[in-house]
Amino acid sequence: MRLLDAILFLTILPLPTKREVTEADLARSTACFPLVGMLLGGALILSAKLAALLWSPPTVNALVLILWGLLTGGLHLDGLADTVDGLCGGTTREEKLAIMRDSRLGVFGAAALFGLLVLKLSLLEELSGALYADALVLAPTLGRWTMVCAIFFFPPARKKGVGRLFKGCGRQELAFATATALGCALLLLGPWGLAVIGGLWLAMAGMAWGLTSALGGLTGDTYGALCEVGEVLTLGMASLLAKGGLP
């Protein structure tokens, strides 16, 4: 049931369930966040292979990127935009959090979204062969793993909100999520998977610490921002491995 709860929260996939999900269920579902990323990666690989039968790589990559956002309902992209709007548009902690609650897209958020999507598309162009497929699985998997780490290690910014809902995430959930992410990285990249995991952990910790300093903690929006940045960093490290000769 944890996996089903995670799928329902992180994607728009319709599942035949009428079960009422509690806060405790949501917290426990964090253990399966990387598994949801693996499922998304599988869907992206399948879509890329089908699209490649009809179009050239640039078009295939654009379609993959569109599907990537659609499958998640733009949840994490919205979080990134709101986070950047709040950080750049407010001067005090309260102002930043208030701006992040506003559903309207600001100039800073729009610029961040545009930049991130262009960068993702460019990094996909850098990849080919088996490493292309590996990156399509690893990026959503490790991006969602960074969310679990942030939920466990950093406090929520608000007494009420999405950030507070997940604070029941404990050591078991973190251990399972980390084992899933690490196993996926090692299986696809071998020893280089450790380097990718380590680099992503350092980046996540630094970004989460900065967000906590600015906001007094983390929110659902910042979890989404961490996921998106984690995905981009994973693609970036995969492209560096490709340039280094890893097939």
ABEGO torsion letter per residue (X at the ends): XAAAAAAAAABABBBBBABBBBAAAAAAAAAAAAAAAAAAAAAAAAAAAAAAAABBAAAAAAAAAAAAAAAAGGAAAAAAAAAAAAAAABABAAAAAAAAABABBBAAAAAAAAAAAAAAAAAAAABBEAAAAAAAAAAAAAAAAAAAAAAAABBBABABEAAAAAAABBAAAAAAAAAAAAAAAAAAAEAAAAAAAAAAAAAAAAAAAAAAAAAGEBBAAAAAAAAAAAAAAAAAAAAAAAAAGBX
